[in-house]
Amino acid sequence: MKVNNILKFASGALIVIASVNAWPQTSESADTSTAPAAEGSAKAARQANRALSKKVLRALSKGGVSTSRINVIAKGGAVTLAGSVTDASNIDKAAEIAKTVPGVTSVKNALTFKEVGQ
C-alpha cells in the first residue's frame, strides 16, 4: 500500500514538473511588445530608402542626366540604377554621380542605352 501511494505521489510530481516546463505561452504578449518596434524600424528603413532614392534622383538631375526613364532603388545604402538613358555616356556618368551622394554605400548600374523613340 505504501509503495502504491509513493508511486502515485512520484508520478503526480513528475506530471506537475513536466507541465510547468511545457506551459503554453501565448504569442500575443510577445507580438504586442515587439511588433511596434519591428514595425517602426521597418517603416523607418522604408522611409530612409525612399529619401535616399530621391536624393540620388535629384543629384542625377543636377548632374545633367535625364531621370525620366531611370528608376533608383535604394536598400540600406545600396543603390541600383535601372532603366534606360538616351545618351550612352550617361550610363557611367549616372553611376559616378550616385556614388557621391551621402548615404550611398554601393551602386549597381543596370542602365541601358536606348535611342529616343525606341
C-alpha positions as CSV (number, residue, x, y, z in Angstrom):
1,M,0.0,0.0,0.0
2,K,2.8,2.4,0.9
3,V,4.5,1.6,-2.4
4,N,1.4,2.4,-4.4
5,N,1.0,5.8,-2.6
6,I,4.6,6.6,-3.2
7,L,4.4,5.7,-6.9
8,K,1.2,7.8,-7.2
9,F,2.8,10.8,-5.5
10,A,6.0,10.5,-7.6
11,S,4.1,10.2,-10.9
12,G,1.9,13.2,-9.9
13,A,5.0,15.2,-9.1
14,L,6.6,14.3,-12.5
15,I,3.4,15.4,-14.3
16,V,3.4,18.7,-12.5
17,I,7.1,19.3,-13.2
18,A,6.6,18.3,-16.9
19,S,3.6,20.6,-17.3
20,V,5.4,23.5,-15.7
21,N,8.2,23.2,-18.3
22,A,5.7,22.8,-21.2
23,W,3.3,25.5,-20.0
24,P,1.8,27.1,-23.1
25,Q,2.8,30.7,-23.8
26,T,0.6,32.9,-25.8
27,S,2.2,34.7,-28.7
28,E,0.0,37.8,-28.0
29,S,2.3,39.2,-25.3
30,A,5.4,38.7,-27.4
31,D,3.7,40.1,-30.5
32,T,2.4,43.2,-28.8
33,S,5.8,44.0,-27.2
34,T,7.9,43.5,-30.3
35,A,5.6,44.3,-33.2
36,P,5.5,48.1,-32.8
37,A,9.3,48.2,-32.5
38,A,9.8,46.0,-35.5
39,E,7.1,47.8,-37.5
40,G,8.6,51.1,-36.5
41,S,12.1,50.1,-37.6
42,A,10.8,48.6,-40.8
43,K,8.8,51.8,-41.5
44,A,11.8,54.0,-40.7
45,A,14.0,51.8,-43.1
46,R,11.5,52.2,-45.9
47,Q,11.4,56.0,-45.4
48,A,15.2,56.2,-45.3
49,N,15.4,54.1,-48.5
50,R,12.8,56.4,-50.3
51,A,14.7,59.5,-49.1
52,L,18.0,58.1,-50.4
53,S,16.3,57.3,-53.8
54,K,15.0,60.9,-54.1
55,K,18.5,62.3,-53.2
56,V,20.1,60.2,-55.9
57,L,17.5,61.3,-58.5
58,R,18.0,64.9,-57.5
59,A,21.8,64.5,-57.8
60,L,21.4,62.9,-61.3
61,S,19.2,65.7,-62.5
62,K,21.6,68.4,-61.2
63,G,24.4,66.5,-62.9
64,G,22.8,66.7,-66.3
65,V,21.4,63.1,-66.5
66,S,17.8,62.9,-67.6
67,T,15.9,60.8,-65.0
68,S,12.6,60.4,-66.9
69,R,13.4,56.7,-67.6
70,I,15.6,55.9,-64.6
71,N,14.4,54.1,-61.6
72,V,16.5,54.3,-58.4
73,I,16.1,51.5,-55.9
74,A,17.8,52.0,-52.5
75,K,18.1,49.5,-49.8
76,G,20.2,50.2,-46.7
77,G,22.6,52.4,-48.6
78,A,23.0,50.1,-51.6
79,V,21.6,51.8,-54.7
80,T,20.5,50.2,-58.0
81,L,20.1,52.3,-61.1
82,A,17.7,50.7,-63.5
83,G,16.1,51.8,-66.7
84,S,17.5,53.5,-69.8
85,V,19.2,56.6,-71.0
86,T,19.2,58.3,-74.4
87,D,23.0,59.1,-74.3
88,A,25.4,56.2,-73.8
89,S,27.8,58.4,-71.9
90,N,25.2,59.0,-69.2
91,I,25.4,55.4,-68.1
92,D,28.8,55.8,-66.4
93,K,28.1,59.4,-65.5
94,A,25.0,58.3,-63.6
95,A,26.9,55.7,-61.6
96,E,29.6,58.2,-60.7
97,I,27.1,60.8,-59.6
98,A,25.2,58.3,-57.5
99,K,28.4,57.3,-55.7
100,T,28.9,60.9,-54.5
101,V,25.5,61.1,-52.8
102,P,25.8,61.0,-48.9
103,G,24.4,57.7,-47.6
104,V,25.2,55.6,-50.7
105,T,27.5,52.7,-49.8
106,S,27.4,50.9,-53.2
107,V,26.0,51.4,-56.7
108,K,24.8,48.7,-59.1
109,N,24.4,50.1,-62.5
110,A,21.8,48.3,-64.6
111,L,21.2,51.2,-67.0
112,T,20.9,50.5,-70.7
113,F,21.2,52.8,-73.8
114,K,18.0,53.3,-75.9
115,E,17.6,55.8,-78.6
116,V,14.7,58.2,-78.4
117,G,11.6,56.6,-79.9
118,Q,12.5,53.0,-79.0
